[in-house]
Amino acid sequence: MIETRRIEFPGASGVKLAARLDLPDAPRAFALFAHCFTCGKDIFAAARIAEGLTARGFAVLRFDFTGIGSSEGEFANTNFSSNVQDLLAAVDFLRANFSAPALLIGHSLGGAAVLAAAPQVPEAVGVVTIAAPASAVHVTHNFAAHLDEIETKGVATVSLAGRPFTIKKQFLDDLAEQNVLDGLARLKKALLICHAPRDEYVSIDNASAIFIAARHPKSFVSLDTADHLLRKRQDAIYVADLIAVWSSRYLPAQSEEGASLPPGIVEVSETRTGPLAQVVRAGRHRLPAGEPVAVGGDDAGPGPYDYLLAALGACTSMTMRLYADRKGIPVDRFAVRLAHRRIHAQDCVDCETQEGDIGEITKEITIVGDVPEASRTRLLEIAEKCPVHKTLTHEIKIRSTLMPP
């Protein structure tokens, strides 16, 4: 199960920062996500990437920087350095209450912030930047028309994404003192750089500069046609998949006890990465489930009936294989193709039910190899004896219980 906790912790200046922690059972690792300039923790990209990682077993903490979203404090009194200190405060919170983050992930200016904070997080083994600038000063392009006013008057109110923000000269002075690239040679952590060639706010040259300045192990992945804010769901999920796969090389192997459900137990929970998207846990395995776009899903994985047919097909093939091996029948390979549909009961000559609709599953079994006809006939009989086949064709009770949240 995935638990969502709304939490608060003290930021660098002592004000309360609002955060969300998505916490799966037995998380494989904790990740800390830093949002883009003035965006907030609940921006689409942050939410979808965090939810995608949580569905893959990661616990993810994302929070609003001081003066942003639901966090306390005045944005006008913050700067890049205070954002880095807020990040480190979030690390301290995780370290004290759960586990220090193994992954630091930052989007846009948040990417520059995690690069600056990473050397002070010894437990982190990997850093991920998404559409990050190579210099913190890059953020000033968002209010370039007001730079002279800020320099001469010491302050200006600017409109960013339709919202007013107060920018003080100290913000500019702090940005000018930052050099993110200088620290990359001493990062001593794996680095994944994700950037779209057509990024409309932070050019791809920034990714090149970060990559050149960093030491190995480092990786760069082009996000193709994605925009800066990863507005398309599939782009955000792609990044989540990338991070999960890439980081597995640097994270310690999961213990079997922590990663697995007990034998015979299957758990299904929503991922919230898309309409109807689910994650199926069985043993140590995680499988996606969903529905096609035509019925309201986004094709995140096989549908419920797909898994039902898969269970029957797998059981059929395994049962025939066990029999063939035991009897010495030279079968090279079994294959089972299945389909499900609803039919009128009156169209089924061998069905007890004669009114309404019934379900019909067809199994097309292929036996590859030089197998005598008598053995093929016997294997077909054995196919009907697989346990899942028996379960589906015999009376079965399904008992549902509502559990406390």
N, C-alpha and C positions, 0 to 999 in steps of 0.2 A: 504494500500500500504506500501511497505518497501522501505525506502530511504537509500542510501549508501552515506556517506560523507567521503571524504578524508580530514583529518585535521592535524594540527600541534599544539603542545603546548610545552611550555618550560619545560625541565626536571629538575632534581635536581641541575645539574651543570649550568643550563641556556641555554644549547644547545637545538635546536629544535628536538622534538621527532615526528616521523611519526606515524599516527594512522588511524584506520578505524572505523567508527561508523555506525553500521547497526541499523536503526531507524524505527520501525513500527509505524503506527498510534496508538495513545493513548497507549503507552507501559505500560504494567502492572508493570514493574520495570526495573531499569538499572543494568547491570552486567558489571564487569571489568574482563578481561581475561589476565593472565600473561603467556607468552610462556615459553618453556623449554630453557635450557642452549644453547646459540648461535643459536637458531632456527629461531626466527623471527615470526612476527604476522601472516604471511601467510602460515605457515606450515600447512599441511593437517589437522591435528587434531584440531588446533586452528580454522581454517576456517570452518570446518564441524560442530564443536560443536557450534560455534557462529551462523552460519547460521541456525542450527537446533533450537537454542533457539529463534532466531529472528522470525522464522516461528511460534513459540508458543507465540509470543507477547512480548518477552523481547528485550529491546534495549541493544546492546552489543558493548562495546569499547574494542578493542585490539590494542596494539601498540608495536613498536620495542623499546627495551631498548637502552640506549646510546651506540653508536658504532655498532649497529646491524641493518641489513636490510637497510631501507631508513632513519634511524635516524642519526643525526649528532653526532659528538664526536668520541673519540678514545676508542675502546674497552679495550686497554691495561691499561687505567686509571680508569676503572670501577672495581667494586667488588660487593659482595653480598649486602653490606650496601647501595651502591649507587643504586642498583636495587630496593631495598625496597623504597628508597627515590623517585625513578622514579615512582614507583607505587603510592605513596602518591601524587606526582605531577599530575598523571592522575586522582586521586580522586578529587583533587582540581579543575581540569579542568571541570570535570562532575558537581561538586557541584556548580561551578560558572556559568556554561552555560546551564545546563540541570537539573539534579537531582543527588544527591550523590548516589553511587552504593549501592543497597541493597544486592547484591551478589558479592563476590570476588572469582574468579575461577583461579586456577593455575595448570599448567601442568609441571610435573617433578620438576626441580629447581624452576620454577615459583610457584609451590605449596608450597614449603618451604617459598618463598618470601611472598605469601599472608598470610601465617600463622604469619609471623613476622610483617606484616603491619596491620593486622586486628585489633589489640587493639587500633590503632590510627584512626580507621574509625568508629565512633560511630553509623553512620547511617546504617552500614551493619548489616543485621540480619543473614546472612548465609555465610559460607566459604566452598568451595569445593576444594579438592585436587585430582589430577589425576596422579597416578604413581609418587607420591612425595617421596623424601628421608626424613628420620627422622632427618638427619643432613645435613647442607649445605656442610660440608666437603666431603660428598659422591661424589660431582661433580669431585673431583680430580682423580677419577678412569679413567676419560676420557683422562688424560694425565699423567698417573702414571709413565711412562718411563722417563719423563722429570722433575720429582720432585727434584731429586738431583741437576740437572743443574740449576733449578730456585732458589734453596736454596743457592747454591754456587756463581752463577753468578748474581743472582738478577733478571734474565729475561730469557725467552726462547720462541722460536717460535714453536708452536705445530700445528699439522694437526688434525682438527675436521670436520668430515663429508666431507673430501676432500678439506677443506678450511684452510688457514693459520691464526692462531690467536696468538697474543703476550700476554703471561701471565707473569705478574710481581710478585715478592715476596710479595708485598703488598696485592695482591689478596689472596695468601695463608694465610697470617697473619690475614686478615679480616675474612676468613672462620673459622679459628681456634678460633676466639672470639665469634662465633655465637652458640647459643644453642636454637634452635627452640622449643624443647620440654618443656623447663622451662616455657615458656609463655602460654602453652596450658591450664593449670589449671585456668588461669585468662582470658581466651578468652571471655567467656560470650556471645558466639554466637553459633548457631547451626552449626554442622560440618558434612559434608558428605565426606567420604574417599572412593575413587574409585581406585582399584588396581587389576592388573592381576596376578594370581598365577605364571604364567610363564614369567613374565616380565624379559627381557634379560639384562636390565641395572640396574634397581632398584628392589631388591628382595622384596618379599611380607612381609618379616620381618619388613621392614620400615613402612608399613601400620599398622602392629600390634603395633609397638612402638608408633606411633602417636595416635592410638585408645586408648591404655592403658593410655597414658599421659593426654588425653583430658577428660573433664567433659561432662556429658550429658547436652543437647541433642546431641548425636553423632550417626552416622550411618556408617556402612561399607558395601560396595557392591563389590563383586568379579566380575571382568570383564572377567572371564572364560578364553577363548583362545586368547584374544586380546594381541597384542604386545605393547611394550612401547610407540611407536609413533602413535598407533591407525590407522594403515595404511588402514585397511578395513573400508569402508564407514559405514557399518552396526554397527561397534563398536563405531564409533564417534557419530552416530545418537542415538544409545542406551544410551550413556552418556548424550547427550542433553535431551533425554526423561526423564532420571532419575532426572536430575537437575530440570527440569520443574515441575515434579510431587512432588519431595521431597520439593522443596522450597515453594510450594503453602501452605504448613502447617504453614509457618512462615511469609509469606507476607500478608499484609492487603488485604482484599477482594476487587476485582475490583468493581468500581462503575458501575452501569448499563449504565450510560451516556457515560462513557469513554470506556467501553468495547464493546458496541453494535453499529451495523450499523442501519440506519433507516429501518423500516419495508418495505419489498418489494425490498430491495436492496441486491444484492449478489456481492461479490468481490472475484476475483480469482487472485492470484499472484504467481510467481515462488518462491520456497524456496531456490533453488540452492544447496540443500542437495543431489541431485542426478539427473540423466537424466530425464527430463520431470516432476519432482516432483513439485506439486502445493499445496497451502493452500487455502481453500475455507472458506470465512467468510460470515455468514448469521446471522443477529441479533447479539447475544452474543456468537454464536457457531463458532468453528474452526474445519474444516474437512480436512483430507488429500485427495489428488487426484494424480493419476499417471497413468502409463501404465505398462502392464506386460513386463518382460524381453524380451519376444519373439518379441516385436515390438519396442524395443529400450529404454524402461523404466527400473525401478528397483522395480516395484510393491510397490511403496510408498503409494498407496491408491487405491480406486476404480477409474476406468477410466471414461471418459466423458459419454459413453453410459451406463455405470453402474448407474451413477447418473440420467441419463435421465429415465432409467427404474425404478429406485428407486422412482423418483418423481411421475411417473405414478402409480406405485404400491401403494405408500402411499396415494395418492389422491383417488384411487379406494377404498381402504380399509376404509378410513375415510368417504367417501361419503356413502358407504353402512352402516357403523356403525351409522351415523347420521339418516339415514332413518329407520334402524331397531329399534333404540331407540325411535324415534318419533312414530312409528307405533306399538310399543310393541311386536316386533318379537323376540322370545327368542334365539338369536344367542350368543353362548359362545365366539366364536372367528372367525375372518376372516383372511385368509392368501392368498396372491397373489404371484404367481411365474411367472416371465416374462423372455422373451428372445427376442433378436433382430437379424435379419439376412437380407441379400440382396437376392432377388429372381428375376427371369425373369418375366417381366410384363405379358408375354403371358401365364405364368403358373397361373396367378391370374384371376379366372373367374369373380370376382365381382369388378374388378378395372377398373377405367376409362382409365388409362394409359395402352397402349397395346404394347409399344415399350421400349426397354432398360431394365434397372433394377429399382426396387422399394424397399423401405424398408418395412419389415413386422415385427410387434411386436405381440407376442402371450402372452395372459394372461390366466393362469390357476388359477381359483378362488376356494378356499376351504371354505365352510361354515360349521363350527363345531357347533353342537347343534341339538336339536329335532325340526327341522324347517319344516313345511308343504311344499310339493312340489310346490304349487302355490306361496308361499312366496319366495322360492328359485328362481323361474323363474322371479318374480318381482325384486328381488335383483340383478339378472344378468342384467336386463334392467337398473336399477339404476346405476350399475357399469359403463355403457357406458356414463352416464351423468356427470361424474366427470369433474371438470373444466380443469384439465390437459389433459384429453382425448379429450375434445372439442378443446383445443388449438392445439393439435397435428393433429387433423383431419380436421381443418378448415384452411383457408388461413391465413398466418402470415407473417408479414414483419419484417426483422431484419435489423436495421440501425446502422452502425458502425461509430464512430467518433474518429479521432486520437487526443488524448489529449497532451498538452505540458508536458515534463518530469518534 
